[in-house]
Amino acid sequence: MATRSEHATKVVENKNLLAALDVDRWPHWATTIVFYTALHSLEQLLAEAGLHPQNHRQRNELLTELHTTAFCTYYNLYMASRHARYESSDSFLRKFPVTRVRNVVAGSWLSVIEKYVEDELKRIDAGN
């Protein structure tokens, strides 16, 4: 079971990988990396609560219950990454052109999750 700190390390590693990736060439991999960045970001909050889901279903249920504000955006990333991982490249690119991957998936959606987690961790660390 990973700790908050270990999940934070995964976030940094994923963001470094994303920064080094040629998104124009590999938008499906960028989407997958963004999703796992969001996953590990939110897992920090779950780990702080002593919760360690074993699969996506358990995680989705916990996030729906405990972090509803972030869940909709997280679920968008989850579904985008499923499209990236399980559909053909052409099918994925019809739904997620490179500009959408850059501006929405890796831009606004990831930012929403990062801001939510940052605020929640500040609240936790302050003891509220």
N, C-alpha and C positions, 0 to 999 in steps of 0.2 A: 504494500500500500504506500503510495507516494505521499510525501508531505507537501505542504504549501510551498516550501522552498524548492523542492524538486520539480514541482509543476512550474514554478516561476523560471527555473533554469530552462525547462523545455520551451517556454514562451520565448525566451531570449534566443535560444538556438534556432527555433522556427523562424523568428523574425530575421535573424542573420541569414538564414538560408533563402528566405523570400527576397531579401535585398540583393543577394547575389544571383538570383535566378533571372533569366531572360524571359519575362512574362509574355512578350510578344510571341516567342517561340513555344513556350510551355504554359499556356494559360490554364490548362487542366491541372497541372502540378501546382501552379500558384494557388488555385482555388483549394486544392487539398491541403496545402500548407497553411493557408489562412484559416481553414476550418479547424485544423489541429492546434493552431495558435489560440483560437477562441476557446476550444475545448479545454486546453490546459489553463487558460486564464480563469475560466469558470470553475475548473477543478480545484483551484486554490481556495475558493470559497467553500466548496464542499469539504475539502480536507480540513479546513479550519473548524467545521462543524462535526468532524469525525466521520464523515460519510465518504465511502469509497466505492462508487458503482463499478460493477464488473463488466458492463456492456452498455451499448448505446441506449437500449430500451430503459434500463435502470436510470441512467444519467438523465435522459429526457424526462422521465417521470419526476425525478428529484428537482430538476430545473423548473419544470412546470409548476411544481408545488412551492418551491422556495424562492425562486428568482424569476417570477413571471414577467417582470419588466424586461429582462434580457432574453427570455426564452424565444420570443417571436423572431428576433434577429438571429439568434443562435440557430434556430430551426431552419431559417433561410440558408444559412451557411452549411448546415448539415445536408440539406437537400441538394444544394449546389455541388457539394463535394461528392455526393452519391452519383449525380449526373456525370461529374468529371471522372469518377472511378469506374463506372459501370456502363456508360454509353459510349458510342463511337465518338471520335474526335469531331467529326462533322456534326453530329447531333448535338453534342455539347456546345459547339461554337454557334450553332443557330440560336440556342437559348442564352448563351453567355459569350457574346463577342468579346474580343480582347479589351475594348474600351469599357465594357461593363465589368469585366474582371478587375481592371485597374481602378475604376472610379467607384464602383458599388461594392463588389465583393471585398477587395483589398483596401478600399477606401472607406466609404461610409459604414458598411456593416461591421468591419473589424473595429473601427473607431468607436462605434456604439458599445460594443462589448468591452473594449479596453477602458472606456470612461466609466461604465457601470462597475466593473471590477475594481478599478482604482478607487471609486467613491465608497464601495462596500468595504474594501480592505481598510481604508482610512477610518471608517465607522467602527469596524471590528477592533482595530488597533487602539482606538480611543476608548474602547470599552463600552460602546453604546450598542 
